[in-house]
Amino acid sequence: MFKRRIHLTTIEIEIDGKKLNAEPGSMIIEAADEAGIPIPRFCYHKKLSVAANCRMCLVDVEKVGKPLPACATPITAGMKVFTKSQKAREAQKAVMEFLLINHPLDCPICDQGGECELQDISLEYGKDVSRFTEGKRSVVDEDFGPLVATEMTRCIQCTRCVRFGDEIAGMRELGTLGRGEHLWIGTYLKHSLSSEIAANIIDLCPVGALTSKPFRFTARAWELTQHRSVSPHDCVGSNLFVHTRRGEVMRVIPRENEEINETWISDRDRFSYLGIRSPERLLAPKIKIEGQWREVSWEEALDHTVEKLNDILKKQDASELAALISPNATLEECYLLQKWIRGLGCNNIDHRLHQTDFSDQASHPLLPIFSHLKISDIENQNTILILGSNLQHEQPLLATRVRKAVSQNSTVFCINPIDYPFTFKINKKIITSPRNILSTLANIASVVSNIKNKPCPAWISSLLNKKEHFDIVNTIAENLTQAENALILLGEHIENHPQRALVHRLLNVLSELTSLKVEQLTFSANAAGAWLAGALPHRKEKGEVISNPGMTIKDMFVHPRKAYFLFGIEPEKDLAYAALALEAFSHTDTVIACTSFTSPTLLEKADILLPLSTFTETAGTYINIEGTYQSFTGCHAPLGEARPGWKILQALANLFKLENFDYLSTEDIQNEIKALPDADLTFPSTQNSMPQETTPQGITRITAWPIYQADPLVRHAEALQKTPLNETPKIHISSHLIKKLNFKNNEIIEINQNLKKIKLPVCVNETIPDDCAYIPAGFEETAALDPVEIVILEKIQ
């Protein structure tokens, strides 16, 4: 991958008579771009290596006999470059003529029309009459899957897509085949693209060879209105442009932000908009009358909601209420929900849908954000330890940063319950059961304390298992100790770990022994915003500690409440304790769901359904993993009778006659939050209990949400559900375990856990430890199972 060299001195050059100062070693095209001097190009891209195979950027350099490619010619002191001289223009026009020899006249039907680099450049450098009289070449199209459409006869072999896969995505799924005039680009094995960021090749392609398949033939570029937005799916907060036409989202493309997502977005960010018009979209308020659903007006639905809740408040008290909100909800929605619920006298509110251990919540910092670095700093770390994370699927744009770090000779280790196929080099890895992560970290802490000659806390000794991965533990400990910039990234498997608090306590010890940085990645778009807004049972907005904390999300289900208010949640798919939740809903008086989508479970368990706007239909703010506030506005009117969440919550608070709920916009809410005084940020330390059993007997369930089952909007995006990365509910176990249990591959078996039974097919997966079974969450079929618990696998009798 091309890497810019940083120099403190510059040299003087001249381009088209304009004197410039540029860095030694930079290319002519970079210096020209910096100065705003246009040079035509097709194969050059600032984020990719130099290929110099299109030759469109040929320029005239003084005292050089032939034109030189600006993208591959380093500058030298005193160099004089001419981009518009007769020699340069003749060379550029000749290249343009050759590029157009085989290009089809598809502009009237091509999706790239109106925003095509080939169109723009051919207008200035092309001829209106072709001298080519031979037959044109054509290429048979391959099927790249449900996301990328191909018309490879239009391809000019710039190889941007090939270099992107090789250098950025880390998966060389595309390559050049053949030679000369018969050179063509395709997949070697005729398969769909499987990278989680593969669709960026749509933006990279300078012609109409690679386009968006869901967007194909739906709109012209000049018909679209562009809106700035932010990704609602992960903690990076990728910047987006949403393109609409007559109130409908037509496509989503990246908005460049070098500090956050550079010029890329994940396929999840790009195509999740397809869920907005899902057949399951809730388009009108509904209430259940004697077991039958009936569409009603907003006034009737809100009055019915108030009546139900008031009935409980009069007969019981406010502690019988419980509110759950998605961590993908906006800062303003989280703030209004907790303000409304606390205005009723209840502190039972939580957004931590995947978390299972809450024992250290009192000592948690104000926000779950990077405390020692920015997103862009990841690529400058010497040593990185990935702990409990499928980074490429959880945070695709952070994985590209780690890959850049590896390209600069960083050392990467991982400790995971699944041997994930990372697209960057892993120097050493430990693949172990979630139950053994504690002992592995304890072993590393013990070795680090010996290296640093510092005492290790006595409580760690009870967790040690020095026979486990002895050599790898020593290597990881030595690198973490010696690295100038060392970083540990914690992922989803730590977030839903049953001893999460103790894992964090161990990592704090490691951090104190060394200078390394420990950073927890949140699974959602706005967990930081939910913490700041006070969508928690033990803290109000800005970290204000509550003297009488409410129930955590797990306790709300272990001790069922009389009424549940769900905001942006599909409980059977989004909750770690989905089984407990569904059981609690069966024994409650009222379930009110403010949701964008219906589901069989909600239709069965809920009593009131309030249609909620999606992220393109509302305004709000997300706080990403580095603590950056990113506000956005709605891109179009809500579909049907759906309404923005903050307006729904404000209306409910007003019907309860609560004060200070007179907002005109999300800016008013955000300003109110910012004006609140900061709380005392000195939180008490927590002593976590030791695990009662560090070597449990049986098969441990590994739990994770697949990339395209992460949230309701993604789950309803049809094209994403058709990709190779989308999983189906299965039991994944090793070949050793499948032989031991005498199962056959794809056989339907029974899973028993805590008296609950489900049936699923079993499949061989060699990335799973022998004492574990990976059973994905996010599916109705697996909702009956608890996370990271012992399961019993049996043949169906």
C-alpha positions, -999 to +999 in steps of 0.1 A: +000+000+000+013+035-009+023+054+022+031+091+023+064+100+038+064+129+062+092+154+060+099+186+079+113+203+048+098+210+015+111+216-020+100+241-046+085+230-079+065+248-106+033+235-122+017+255-151+038+285-141+026+284-104+054+279-078+046+254-051+062+239-020+058+201-018+071+173+003+102+154-011+092+121-025+056+130-032+042+125-067+034+153-092-003+145-090-003+149-052+014+183-054-011+193-081-041+182-061-028+200-031-026+232-052-060+227-068-045+221-103-066+195-121-049+165-138-072+139-155-069+104-140-086+070-139-064+045-121-050+069-094-067+071-060-052+088-030-060+058-007-046+032-031-011+022-043+001+037-076-006+015-106+001+040-135-017+018-159-044+041-174-018+068-185-045+094-185-024+116-162+005+121-186+021+155-182+049+174-199+081+178-177+108+203-187+139+187-201+123+153-204+118+140-239+085+122-234+053+127-213+054+112-178+026+098-157+019+124-129+008+097-105+042+078-106+067+106-111+083+119-079+089+156-077+124+170-077+138+204-067+132+230-095+110+207-115+088+224-141+056+206-150+031+215-177-003+199-176-019+219-204+010+222-229+005+209-265+026+179-257+006+170-226-027+176-243-018+155-273-007+126-250-038+128-229-061+129-260-043+099-275-048+079-243-085+089-242-089+077-278-074+043-269-096+040-238-128+046-258-119+021-286-138-008-269-161+012-247-198+006-254-222+036-260-243+028-229-245+062-215-283+066-219-289+034-199-259+034-176-264+041-139-231+060-138-244+085-163-243+120-149-215+112-124-191+093-146-155+102-146-151+088-181-180+109-194-165+141-178-130+135-191-140+124-226-159+157-231-126+175-227-101+151-241-121+128-264-130+130-301-164+132-316-155+108-344-139+074-338-111+062-362-115+026-350-133+004-375-126-031-361-151-051-340-154-040-304-144-063-276-171-076-252-168-093-218-192-118-202-205-105-168-200-124-136-225-124-107-207-106-078-237-112-055-267-092-043-249-059-037-227-051-068-240-051-104-215-057-132-212-045-168-176-055-174-176-045-211-175-010-198-143-018-177-112+002-186-089-020-164-079+008-140-076-019-113-089+003-085-113-025-075-085-051-075-061-029-054-089-020-030-095-057-022-058-064-019-048-033+001-079-020+020-103-049+024-075-075+027-094-100+006-082-102-030-115-114-044-110-097-077-081-100-101-070-094-136-071-123-160-059-126-196-036-102-213-035-074-239-069-065-254-083-096-237-075-085-202-105-087-179-113-084-142-133-110-123-134-134-094-111-163-098-136-189-084-169-174-097-182-165-063-200-136-046-180-109-030-178-116+007-159-087+023-179-066+047-167-035+029-167-049-007-192-024-021-168+005-018-156-006-053-189+009-065-176+044-056-140+036-068-150+025-102-145+055-126-170+041-152-202+021-151-187-013-148-195-017-111-227-002-098-251-007-069-274-036-077-303-025-054-301+010-069-299-002-105-322+015-130-341+033-102-330+070-105-306+093-123-279+112-104-293+146-113-327+136-098-313+130-063-312+153-034-282+149-011-284+149+027-256+146+053-261+118+079-244+094+102-243+056+104-267+041+130-250+007+132-216+007+149-196+029+173-174+044+145-201+068+134-192+067+097-203+098+078-228+093+051-246+110+022-282+099+019-296+104-016-334+108-019-359+114-047-394+126-040-393+115-003-377+081-009-342+070+000-326+058-032-291+051-020-264+058+006-228+066-002-197+076+020-191+112+031-154+117+035-141+123+071-104+115+074-105+112+112-134+087+113-142+067+082-117+081+057-135+076+023-151+042+031-183+029+046-193-007+054-218-026+033-241-026+064-240+013+064-245+014+026-275-009+022-294-009+055-317+018+040-334-010+021-351-020+054-370+013+055-396+000+031-397-035+044-430-053+042-428-056+080-426-019+085-451-006+111-469+023+094-497+031+118-504+029+156-520-003+167-537-014+199-548-049+209-585-052+218-596-086+231-567-103+214-572-086+180-550-059+166-567-027+154-552+003+137-560+036+155-551+072+154-521+086+172-544+104+196-562+072+206-530+052+208-513+077+231-544+080+252-546+042+255-509+042+265-514+068+292-545+050+305-526+017+308-497+032+326-518+054+349-538+024+359-506+007+371-493+038+388-526+041+408-529+004+418-492-002+423-463+023+421-438+035+396-413+008+404-436-016+385-426+001+353-396-008+331-382+009+300-357-005+276-342+016+248-319+006+219-284+019+221-288+029+185-314+055+196-303+091+194-289+111+223-321+131+224-344+100+224-324+084+253-325+117+273-363+122+268-371+086+276-352+086+309-365+121+318-401+109+311-398+076+330-380+093+360-407+120+359-431+092+367-409+082+396-392+051+381-355+044+377-359+011+358-344+021+325-315+005+306-300+004+272-274-024+277-292-051+257-262-074+252-245-071+286-249-099+312-227-087+341-235-054+358-215-058+390-191-030+383-216-005+369-211+019+399-174+023+390-179+026+352-165+058+337-188+085+325-188+073+289-177+041+271-154+060+247-117+060+239-099+076+268-063+077+253-066+079+216-086+088+185-098+064+158-071+075+134-044+068+161-051+030+159-029+028+128+000+042+147+001+015+175+031-008+177+013-037+194-024-044+193-042-072+212-077-080+200-096-094+229-130-112+224-138-095+191-147-103+155-134-069+146-141-070+109-178-077+115-184-057+146-165-025+135-155-029+098-139+005+096-117+000+127-105-033+111-092-012+082-072+009+106-057-022+122-048-034+088-030-001+081-011-006+114+000-040+103+012-026+070+035-004+090+049-034+109+027-034+139+024-066+159-012-079+164-023-107+188-057-120+195-075-139+223-108-151+211-134-178+216-136-183+178-107-184+153-120-156+132-103-152+097-089-117+100-077-100+069-045-089+085-016-108+099-021-122+135+013-129+150+001-151+177-034-162+188-051-180+217-084-196+208-101-206+240-135-210+257-151-177+270-147-193+305-109-195+301-104-159+291-100-149+328-072-174+334-055-164+301-055-127+311-043-136+346-014-155+331-005-125+310-007-102+340+015-125+360+042-126+333+041-088+329+045-083+367+076-105+366+091-086+336+084-052+352+095-065+386+063-052+402+040-071+426+009-086+411-023-084+432-028-116+453-063-122+441-050-129+406-032-161+418-066-179+421-072-175+384-038-187+371-034-217+349+003-215+338+001-246+317-023-229+293-007-215+261+026-209+280+047-198+251+021-175+235+012-159+268+049-151+273+052-136+238+021-114+243+032-103+277+067-093+264+053-073+235+027-055+256+054-046+281+081-034+256+059-016+230+060+021+230+023+023+219+003-008+229-034-011+227-060-037+238-093-036+219-122-053+237-151-066+216-185-082+218-175-114+236-162-093+265-193-071+265-216-102+270-191-121+291-206-134+324-175-122+343-172-089+323-164-069+354-136-092+365-121-091+330-121-053+331-105-055+366-077-077+353-071-054+323-069-024+347-041-043+365-023-048+332-027-011+324-012-001+357+017-025+352+025-011+318+017+020+297-008+001+274-042+015+265-074-006+271-104+004+251-139-012+250-157-012+217-194-008+220-216-029+197-240-001+188-240+034+173-248+055+204-240+036+236-219+066+247-249+089+241-271+066+261-247+067+291-244+105+288-282+109+286-288+087+317-305+058+301-293+037+330-308+025+363-280+039+385-272+073+369-290+102+355-278+125+327-241+134+327-233+107+353-253+120+382-254+091+407-289+080+419-293+072+456-320+046+449-309+029+416-334+010+396-332-025+381-307-036+355-321-050+323-316-086+336-333-079+369-363-064+351-369-098+336-359-119+366-384-099+387-411-091+361-427-057+361-463-048+355-456-027+324-427-026+298-419+002+274-397-010+245-381+016+223-365+005+190-362-031+201-371-065+188-368-083+221-365-119+208-335-108+186-319-079+204-317-090+240-290-112+255-317-125+279-344-129+253-358-160+269-362-142+303-378-112+286-404-132+267-413-151+298-417-119+317-439-104+290-462-134+294-468-124+330-471-087+327-501-064+323-489-042+295-461-042+269-458-010+248-435-012+218-423+020+201-409+003+170-402+007+133-411-030+125-436-056+135-426-092+142-445-123+152-432-120+188-442-084+192-477-091+177-480-119+203-466-102+234-473-065+229-505-046+237-497-013+220-475-006+189-463+029+181-447+034+147-412+048+150-392+067+124-359+053+111-326+072+111-333+089+077-367+101+089-356+119+121-330+143+134-307+136+163-272+131+176-248+102+180-217+101+201-191+078+186-164+058+202-139+087+204-166+110+220-174+131+189-209+146+188-223+140+153-257+156+146-279+150+116-313+160+102-341+140+087-337+133+050-374+128+041-408+126+057-415+095+078-432+067+060-469+062+067-479+074+102-444+068+117-431+097+139-397+106+152-390+091+186-383+124+204-417+137+194-435+105+206-417+107+240-425+144+243-461+138+235-463+111+262-447+133+288-471+161+280-501+138+284-488+130+319-486+167+325-449+167+332-431+200+332-403+212+309-412+191+278-418+219+254-391+213+228-394+226+192-364+207+178-337+182+187-313+212+190-334+224+220-329+190+236-292+188+229-287+224+242-305+214+274-282+184+279-251+205+273-263+231+298-267+206+326-239+208+352-213+180+351-218+155+379-190+144+403-170+120+381-152+103+409-169+069+409-162+043+436-141+012+427-158-021+428-145-054+441-158-081+419-165-116+432-143-145+420-160-169+396-172-199+415-161-223+388-132-214+365-132-248+348-169-256+342-178-290+330-199-293+298-202-274+265-202-236+267-224-216+244-205-189+225-229-160+217-225-134+191-248-113+168-239-119+131-230-087+112-264-087+093-285-095+124-271-066+145-302-044+146-338-042+133-330-021+103-302-043+091-323-075+096-350-060+073-326-051+045-333-078+020-301-075-001-279-078+030-298-109+041-288-126+008-251-120+011-226-148+019-218-132+053-254-135+065-257-165+089-285-189+095-293-203+130-271-234+134-250-250+160-213-247+151-190-273+168-156-287+160-151-320+141-136-335+173-168-327+193-192-338+165-174-372+164-174-375+202-212-368+203-218-391+173-236-364+153-237-360+115-230-328+097-263-308+092-282-333+114-311-317+134-303-321+171-318-309+204-302-283+227-311-283+264-303-254+286-319-247+320-350-268+311-354-250+278-352-270+246-348-260+209-339-279+177-313-268+152-290-283+126-255-289+137-225-282+114-187-287+116-167-255+122-130-259+129-127-224+143-146-234+175-128-248+206-136-284+214-155-276+246-178-250+230-207-245+207-212-213+187-250-206+185-256-171+170-280-147+186-303-124+166-327-151+155-362-161+168-350-197+167-322-191+193-342-167+216-349-194+241-312-198+250-292-177+276-257-164+265-224-180+276-241-208+296-236-246+296-257-263+269-264-300+265-265-313+229-285-345+223-298-365+194-335-363+188-352-394+202 
